[in-house]
Amino acid sequence: MSIFEIGMLICFGAAWPTSILKTLKSKTVAGKSVVFMIIVELGYISGICYKLTGNLDKVIILYILNAIMVSFDISLYIRYRKTDTKQYQG
């Protein structure tokens, strides 16, 4: 278990609740990139796979929590992108 890995996951993980709350309050996803979120999600899934293939430790919990938050943010993007599209069409 690396303290640097833990620090990285905590710092990245701290950003997702802020992003999620902003979307829930504003009900808009303007400025968000679903491609970026999918890339980040794939990174967390890769980290989970790494932990499951012989390097298992408690850090996997942070990977899972972050992956859940990103998944939720992606679901909000899917939910609200239609609202944004309607607003821009007038």
HUDAFEN-V679482 format. One record per run of one state. SS is the DSSP state (alpha for helix, beta for strand, coil for the rest). FROM is the first residue (numbers start at 1). TO is the last residue. If there is no record, write none. Layout:
# HUDAFEN-V679482
SS & FROM & TO
SS & FROM & TO
This chain:
# HUDAFEN-V679482
coil & 1 & 2
alpha & 3 & 26
coil & 27 & 33
alpha & 34 & 52
coil & 53 & 59
alpha & 60 & 89
coil & 90 & 90
